[in-house]
Amino acid sequence: MRKREAMFIAWLKRNRAGKMLNVCRRKLRHLELSEDVLASFPSGMICIQRQYGEEFVRLEDRTWADEFAKAHQVMVLHHAQHFKQKKYLL
């Protein structure tokens, strides 16, 4: 379960550390996680805020995200690698 959460965190960090909530919901369903996972992370690491009339999930602490992903053996790819492996990540 934590590995899937780490995959979500790595995905969020690769995508400029934030995405609209509806996009995150689709990614969570793809990883077979519930939306409650967003609230299960430590306080101050992930926040949901309203931006431009939409709810937006934002990663607050990028250093924590790197450490969390590494602790669960999930790679946080560099942006150049993201395009080469995009079909495998989504």
Protein Blocks (a to p, Z undefined) as FASTA:
>chain_A
ZZmmmmmmmmmmmnooiacfklmmmmmmmnopafklmmmpcehkaccddeehiacdddfb
lmlmmmmmmmnopacddfklmmmmmmmmZZ
